[in-house]
Amino acid sequence: MADKPNPKKQGANKPPQRPNYQMWVILTLLMVILAFAFLGNGSSAVETSRQEFENMVLAGEVKKVELVNGGDNRISKVLITLTDAALQTPAYQTRLKSNSPFFNRISAPHFQFNVPTAQIFEERWQELMEKLPPEKRLDYDVKEDNNYTNYVFQLGFLLLIIFGFWFLMRRMAGGGGPGGQIFNIGKSRAALFDAESKVKTTFSDVAGLEEAKEEIKEIVDFLKNPSKFTKLGGKIPKGALLVGPPGTGKTLLAKAVAGEAGVPFFSISGSDFVEMFVGVGAARVRDLFKQAKDKAPCIVFIDEIDAIGRSRGRGQMPGANDERENTLNSLLVEMDGFATDSGVIILAATNRPDVLDSALLRPGRFDRQISIDKPDIIGREAIFKVHLKPLKLNKDVDSKKLAAQTPGFAGAEIANVCNEAALIAARRNKDSVDLQDFQDAIDRVIGGLEKKNKLISPEEKKIVAFHEAGHAVAGWFLEHADPLVKVSIVPRGVAALGYAQYLPKEQFLYQTEQLVDEMCMTLGGRAAEEIVFGKISTGALSDLERVTKLAYSMVTVYGMNEKIGNLSFYDSKDSEYAFTKPYSDATAELIDKEAKGIVEDAYERVKAMLNDKREQLDLIANELLDKEIIFQQDLERLIGERPFQKETTYQAFTSGQLERDKEEARKASEAKENAKSEGADKPSENGTAHQGDEQPKEDVAPENT
């Protein structure tokens, strides 16, 4: 397991955060401008009319009048200051205070109004003064318009906009903060792991992938000790493609390479190259390889490379400019182009190798395709041992039994099982995790959450019990079928009322008899329902789906039908534009008829067998109704051992025989390799090597099982 990061140590490596002084400058400038605006307009007078002004003058309420001369081309303004007695009146108090709520004060001048020109005001003023007695007449003051408050406010606001725009551009160009990096959009987003930020994961943390580790270790050895290979004329591989289903450990293996290699390691996802802007993906590819060449020798890991490596021309409109294709072209040139430099090794991972472009897969770009499949039973045991280390376990927990009960599980699912078991044990307030917690966790991962509140009628529960018992009996008494490891009738998930778990034999080629027996076992549940109840239910949906696919594959893919013959309509290229079937309508009708015949024959066969084994069927069904979950040892106790000499895969593994067989096969393979190397040192009699009758590599079709 990788060491846990020390938060204190990580915090010590981070640079101290600098105060964001630009933001304080902007806020201060904004406050100054607002203060100017309020101070300039806070003492501003209330707008009034010329008629009201004349009434104020005639009533003796005016103390001072000022004429602000705006000049020839600007409107003049008259400022009015009231007497102290007039200010005490409630009407004026209300009007003046409501005009300046921010400052809450009454400042002179109190009122104002506009006049077109100073000359017009002077004429009107003379007419007004003639209406007053001489002792009450006033003089007005004239001053030029020198109020620069508006100019300061406008200039400050303009400076604020300019400074704010400069600040935002600097943030976007220099980085920091979300939404930035707009000017670094063509820069690579790869994370660099070097001596300072070394990954702690090593090959010892990767279990169940021994063959893949050997392939990867050679690349690491080449980086650590290149002379070992170059002295024989070998060259470092340009790249390796990790291919496998999700959760099998492709990214974990790449992390182990980063921890073991001792050279700079760039990690990036395929989706990081994809952007809505044209040309960005290609620019990021070029920038990534520029950084990698500066750090050479180094490793570049591209996770989920199918995001940019899809075959060119697929699904593209004619004449369209596909940004993904431009990115792929740039990647192809950088990996092996005209001016390619050595020292940069490309690691990539994908679970969709079928969609990758052929130019990307050729030697010289990806010299090796490392297949990472789901682990076998021995690999699962090794993975369980890794994930069981940090858990506090009970003595009854055996990694062998757990590996045998998890067929088809990938490494991520095994890690999930171990975590779920620990959570279940903690929920039950246990001091350690026992085997029952692991079995419940396996059921949780396979079938979903147990539906404790899902009420099932006794009639439905009985149907489910006989359905699962039909699978169990058929698998037990069919020679080529996989006997069930575990049978459960506990409702789980969305619609699963029960499930059967079995441990398939590890093989790559299947004969017709094996496929037929597997089909019979799958139909055992439906046949048991018809035998016991005389009716069938909808519970066989997944069984029928599986049987239908298998029957059509036998007829159309594997050539296992006499009437169709040795023909396969399987297209390994799976072209998107192949809208027409490669056979006639008459052949299609024949295919349907033969596939249906295979299914019907299998159904009648398993139905006859279950009729003969009705006693065993009832025993298992009643045991399921009583216990709800039974295992393979319960089948042996109820209906005896299988009537075949060969051990089941579960029995062979739990007894250790499977490991012994694997060890013998490994020793035989090593002896064969040693004999071959010794024979290579001896020259042949005629001095030439004998070439076998092997077919060319491209003519060998892959086996699809």
N, C-alpha and C positions, 0 to 999 in steps of 0.2 A: 504494500500500500504506500502511496505517496505520503511524505511527511506533511503534517498540518502546518500551514503558514502561521508564522508568529505575527500577530497584529501589531505588536510593539515594534518589531523589526521592520515590518512593512511601513509603518508610519514614520520610522526614522529615516527611511530612504526617500521619502517624499520631500520635495523642496517646499520651504515655508511659503505659505500663501501671501502674496503681496496685497496691500490694501488697494482697493479699487478707487484710486484717487480721481480718475477721470469722471466717475459718476458724481463724486462730491463737488467737483468743479462745475459740472452741469447744473446740479441742484442749487448751488450758491448763485450762479449767474441767473438762473430762473427766478430766484427769490428777489434778487436785486431789481430785475426788470419789473416784476410784479409790484415791488415797493414803489418804484418810480411811477408806475401807472396809477397806483392807489393814491400816492401822495400828490401826484399832479392833478388827479381828478377828484380827490377826496374833499378839497376845499372849493371845488367848482360850484358856481352859483346855480340856483334853480332857474330853469328857462321860464321866461314870462313873455308877455306880449307888450307891444308899444302902448296900447290903450290902458292896460293895467298899470304900466309905469307912469303914465300921465295922471292917473287917479291917485297913485301914491304921492306924486309930487304935489298935487293940489291939496291932498289931505295933510301935508306937512310931515309925512312919515320917512322922507328921504334925507339922509345925512350927507351923503357924498355920491357924486356921479363921475365916472371915468369913461372916456371914449378911447378905445384901443383902435388906433388908425391902422387899417389893414393895407392901405396904399391904393393905388389906382386899380389894380386888377384883383383885389381881394376884398371880401366883405368885412366891414368894420363891426365892432362889438361894443355894446354899452354895458358897463358894470355898475350895479346899484348897491349901495350900502345903506341899511336902514338905521334909524335912530334907536337909542336904547329903549325908549318908551314903546316904539312899535314892535321891537323884538319880544317884549313881554306878553304880547297878545297871543292867545292860544292858537289862532289860525296860522300865524307865521311860525310859531314854534313847531307845530305838527309838520308843516311843509318842509321846513329846513332840516329837521332831524331825520325825516324819512329819506331825504336826498343823500345823506352820508351815514348809513348805518354802520359801516365798517369802523369809522373813527368815532362815531357817536358824539359829535361836537358840531357847533354852529360857528363857522368862520366866515369872515368877510372876504370878498364881496358876497352879498346874499342872493341877488337876482341878476339876471343878464338877459339881453335880447340882441338880435342882430339887426343891423341897418345896412342898406345897400352901399352907401358912401358916407363919409364924414360930412360932406357939404349938405346932404339932405337932412342929417341929424341936426346940424347947426340951424338950418332954417326952421325945423320943427321946434327946436329948443327956444328960439326967440319968440315964436308964437305962444309957447306954453308960459314963458316968463311974463308975458304981457297980461296974462290972466291972473297973476298973483300980485298982491300989494308989494311995494318996493322993499319993505323990511323982511319979507319972506322969500325973496328971490335968491337963487343959488347960481354959483358958477360951476362949470364942469372942467375937469382936468383932461388933457389930451396927452397920450403917450403912444409910442410906437410899439408894434407887436414884436416883442423879443422873447416870447415863451418857447423855449427849446425842449420842453418836456416831451412833446409828441415825436420830435426828431430823435431824442435819446431813446424813447421806447421803440420806435421803428428800427433804429440802428441796432439796438440791443437784441431785438427779436431776430433780425437778420444774422447777427453774429451767433446767436444761439443755434439757429438752423445749420449754419456752416460748421460750427464746432461739433454739433451732434452728428452730422453726416460724416465728418472726418473720423469721429470716434467709432461709429458703426463700421465704416470701411476698414478701419484698423483692426477691429475685432474679427471681422469676417476674413481678413487676409492673414492675420497672425495666428488665429486659433483661439481656443478657449471659449467655453460656453456653448450651449446648444444653438443650432442654427448657424454656427460659424462655418469656417472652412469653405466659403463659397468660391474663393479664389484658389483654394487648394483642391478643387474638385477632381482634378486629374492626377492627384497624388495617390500613391498606393496606401491602402489601409491595412497592410499586413502587420501583424504583431511580431516583434523581434525578440527572440529568446537567445541570450548570449551568456557569457560567463557571469555577468552581474545578476541576471534574472534567470537562473538555470532552472529547468524543469526537474522536479524530484522523482518523477515516474521512471522506472527502469524496467528492463526485460523480466526481472523477477516478479514484477507486479502483473505480468501478462501470463495467464494460464490457459491451457487448452488450445493453443495455436502454435504448436511446436514446429510444424513444417513452415508456416509463414514466418516465424521468428528466425529460422535458419536462413531464409532468403534475405530477410531484412538485416540480420547480423552481418552478412557478407558486405553489404553496403557500408555499414558502420566500420567494419574492419578495414575496408578500403580507405576510408577517410583517416583512420587512426594510423594505419601502416600501409601506405600505398606501394612501397617498394616490394612488398611481398607478392604483389600481382604484376606490377609493371616490369619486374625483372624477367618475367616470362612472356612479355609482350602484350599482356592484357590491358584493357582500357576500363576506366571506371564507367559503370552504367549511367546513362543519361537520366533515366527516370524509372520509377516503379509505380504501377497502378494497383491499388488495393481494391479488390472487388469482392463483394459479399452482401448478404442480406442485412437489413438494419439490426443493430444491436449486437453484432458478432465481434466487435472490438477493433474496427478499422482505425478510428480516431485514437483509441487507447494505444494501439501499436505505434501510431505516429508520435504520440506523446512519449512513448518509451524511447523511440529513436532520438527525439529531442533531448531526452535526459541522458542518453548513452553516448551520443556522437561526439560531444565536446567541441562542436563547431557552431557558428551562428545558425539559427533555425528560424525561418520566416513561416508564419502560419496565417492563412487567409481562407475565406470561404468563397466558393464560386459566385455566390450572389453579390459579393462586395464589388465585383467588376461591373455589374449590371446597373445602369443608370438611365434616367429618362432623356439625358442630353446626348446628342450624337457625338461619337468619338471619345467619350469619357472612358469607356471600358478599355479600349485599345491604349489610351494614354496611361491608364493605371497599370496595365500589363507591362508597358515599356518602363514605367517608373519602378515597378517591383523588380524587374530583372536588372535595372541599372543599380539599384541598391544591393541586390544579391551579388552582382559581379564585383562591386566594391568590397564586399565582405567575403569573397571566395577564398577558400572552399567553404561552401555552406549548403544548406538544404532548404528547399522551398516546398511547403506542404499546402496543397489546394484541396480543401474539403468540399465534398459535393460538387465535383467538377462538371457533372452533367448540366449544371445551370448555364454554363457557357460552352460546353463541348458537344452539344447536340449536332447531329448530322446536318450539314448545310443543304439548304433547299427544301427541307421538310416543313410543310405547313406554311410556306411563305407565298404571299401573293406575287404574281408576276410584276416585275419592275419595282418591287418594294425594297427599301433600304433597311436591312435587318441589322440593328446595332449588335445583336449577339454574334452574328457572323463576322462582323468587323473585329470584335474582341477575340473570337476564335482564330481568325487569320493572324492577328498580332501575336497570339500565344504560340501558334505553330511556328512562326518565324523566329521568335525568341528561343524556343526550345531546340530547334535544329534548322537554322537558316544559313544564309550566306556568310554572315560574320559572327557565328556563334562561338563563344569562348567556353573553355572547359572550366570545371570547378564548381558548377552549380548543378546539384542533383534535384530533380523534381519528384516529389511524392504526391500522389493524388489518391482520393478515395471516392468511390461511388457505389451505389446499389442498383444503378441502371446502366450497365455496360452495353446493353443492346442498342441504346440510343446515341452512343458516342460516335463521332465522325471517324471514318477509317484512317484518315490522315493523322489523327491524334494518337491512334493505337499502334501505329507502325513502329518497328525497331528503329532506334535513333532518337525517338522521342520518349516513348515508354518501352524500354527494352524488356521489361518484365511485367507480366500480369500475375499478381499474387492473389490466389483465390483464398478467401477466408470464409469458410462455410460454417454452418452451425456445428457445435462440437459434438463428438460422439460421446458414448457413455463414460469413457475414461477421461475425456476432456472435461466433461461436466463435473466429474469428481474433483479434478484439479482446480476448476473454477470455484467449486463450493469450498474447497479448503482455503482459498484466498479470501473469500468473502466471510467465512466463518471465524477467521482469526480475531477480529475486533469484538465478536459477540461473546457474551457469557453463557456458555452452553451447559446443558444437562448431560449426564453420562450416556443417555440413551440415543443421543444424536449421532448418526453415522452418515458420513458423506457418501458412502457407497449406496445406501438405501435411498438417499435423497437424489443422487444422480440417476438411479434406476427409475424413480418415480417422476422424473421430469424429462421425458423424451421430447426431442424437438425444441428444447429451450435454448435460446441464445444466451450469451454472457450477460447482457443487460437484464434479461428476464430472471436469470439466476440471482443477480444482485438484488433485484426487486423482491424476489421470494425471501431472501435472507433478511432484508429490511422489514418486509411485512411480518415475518415471523417474530422479529424483535418487538415490533409495535403491538402485535397480538398478545405476546407474553406480558408486556408492560400494561396493556389494557386489563389483563386478568390478574394484575398485582403479583406476578411470579418473581422469584429471585433469579431464575435462569430460564433460558429458552429450551424447551423440550421438543421431542419429535412430533407431538400432537400439534404444537404451534406451527411447525414447518408444514405438516400435512394440511392444516387449515389455510396456510398462506399459499400453498400450491393450488388448492381448490379456488382460492380467491383470485389468483392470477389466471387460471385456466377458464373457469366458468363465470367469474364475476362475483359480486358481493352476494353473500347468502341472504335470501329473502325470508327472514324470520316471520315477518308479518303477512307473508303470502299464503293465504289459506287455500289448501287444495282438498277437494272432497276425497273421501276414501275410495270412490270409484276411479277417479283420475289417478290417484296415487298407485292403485293396483295396476292400472294400464301402464304407467311409467315403469313399475317394477318388472312386469313381464316383458316389456319392450327391452329394457336393459339386460334382463336375464336371457333373452333371445340372442343378443349380441355375445354375451359371455359364453353360452353353451356352444354357439356356432364357432366361435374362435377357439374353444377348447378342443373340439372334436374334428376340426378341419386341419389337415396336416400342414398346409402351406399358409394358413392364416396366422396372424400375430395374436397370441393369447393375451387376454386383458390383464392389466396390472391392477387396475382399480375401477370399481363401478360405484356410482353414487346416484341417488334419487332425490338429493336435496335441491330444491329450487334455487337457481342462481341466475344472475345477470338479468337481461331484459325478458327473455322468453324461454330460457333453458330450464326444463323441469327435471333433467337428469343428464348425466354424461358418462361415457365410458372412456377410460384411458388405457392405452396399450403401448408396449415397447417394441417398435418395429426392429426387424433384423437389419443390420448394416449391410446393404448390398446396393449395387449400381445397375445390375441387369435383372430383369424380371421375366420369368417364363409365363406362358399362357396359363398354366395351371395355377400359378401363384396369384395372378390377377383375378382369375375366376373365383378362387377360394376367398380372396379379399372381398370380392363383390358379394359372395354368398354371406359372409360374416356381416357385411354392412346391411344386407337385407334381412338379417336374422330378427331384428326388432319388429319390423312390419309383419313378418311371417308368424312370429310368436303371438302378436295381437290377433291375427286372423284365426289361429289354432285355438287359442284359449277363449276368446270372446265372440268369435264368429263375425267380427266387425273390424274395420281398420280406422285409424285416427289420423289427425294432421301432424302427429309427433314425429313422423319419419321424413320431414321436409329436407333436412340437411343430408340424411342418408340417401334419399332419392337423387338429390343434386349431385352428390359425389359419384353414385353409381352411373348416372347418365353420362357424366363427363368421361368416366373410365371406359364405358362401353363405346362411346363414339371415338375415343382415342385408340382403342384396340382396332376399330374398323378403318379409320381414316388416317391414323398417324403411324401405328406400329405394324400394319399389314398382317394382323392376326385373324383374318377372316378368309375363308376359302373362296367365297364368291367374289369378293373385291380383289383378292389376291395380294401379291407383294407390291402394293402401291401405297404411297404416303402422300397425302395432300397437305402436309405440314410445310409452311414457308418459314424458314429460319430468318430470312430477311424481314419478313412481316412488312411489306411495302404498304405505305398509306394509300397508294393509288391503285392497288389491286382490288377493284370493286367487283370483279367478276369471279365466280368460282371456277376452279380449274377442272371441273367435271360437268357432265351434262345433267339435265333434269332427271333422266332415267337413272343415272348413277346415284343422284341424290335420293331418289325414292328407294333405291336398293340399299343405300347406307342406312336410311331410317328403319327399313324393315329388318336389316341384319342386327343393328344395335338393339332394337326392341326384342329381337329373338334371343340375343345373349342375355339380356336382363331377365326375360321370362324364364329361360332355362335355369339361370342361377336361383331365381326365386322358388321355382318348383323343387329344385334340389335341396335348398336349405329348409323348405317347408316339410319335405319328406323326412329329413334328418331330425328336425325338431319333434315331429310326430313320434319317431322312434325313441327320442330322449325326453319324452314328456315328464317322466319322473324327476330327472335332473333339473329340468326347467322349473318345475314347481318348487323344488328344494331351494334353488338359488333365489327365485322370486320371493318366497316366504322369508328367507334370510335377509333380503334387501328391505322388505317391509318391516322387519324387526330391528335391524341395525342401521339401515339407510345407506351405509357405506361398507363395502367388503373388498378384500384384497385377494391377490393371487393365491396366497396360502389358504385363504378361506375356501376357494374353489377346490383346491386339493383335498381339504378336509371333508367337503360336502359330496363331491362327485368323483373323488379319486384322482390319481395322476393321469396325465395325458397319455393316450394309447399309442405314443410314438417314442422311439428310443432316444431321439435327439432332445437335449435340454433346451428350454426356452432361453431367450436372451437374458431375461431377468434372472433366471436360475444360474446361468453360466457366470454372470457378473457377480452376483452376491456370493457365489461359491469360490470366486477367484479364477475360474477356468478361463474366462475371457481374457484376463490379463496374461495368463500363462500362454495362451494361444498367440496373443499379440507379441509377446516377448520372443517366442519361437520364430514367428514370421520375421521379426526384426533381425534376429541372429542369422537366419537363413539368407536374408537380403544382404547383410554385411559380408557373409562368406562368399556369396556370389560376386559381389563387387570386388572383393580381394582377389578372387580367382581370375576375374576379368582383367584386373590391373597387372597381375603376374603374367598372364598370357599375352598382354600387349607388349611386354618387354621381349618376347621371343619372336623372331621373324618367321614368317610363313615359308613353306617350301619353295613356292614360285616367286616369293618376294612381293606379292600383291595381297591386299586385304580382300576378303570375301564380302561381297555386298549381298545382304539378304533381300528377300522379296517383299520389303516393306513398301506400302503405297506412299505416294507423296502426301505431305502433311495436309495440303489444301483439299485433297480428295477424300479425307476421312471425315465423315459426318459425325457431329457430336451426338452422344447417346442422351436422349431425353427420357428420363424416368420419372 
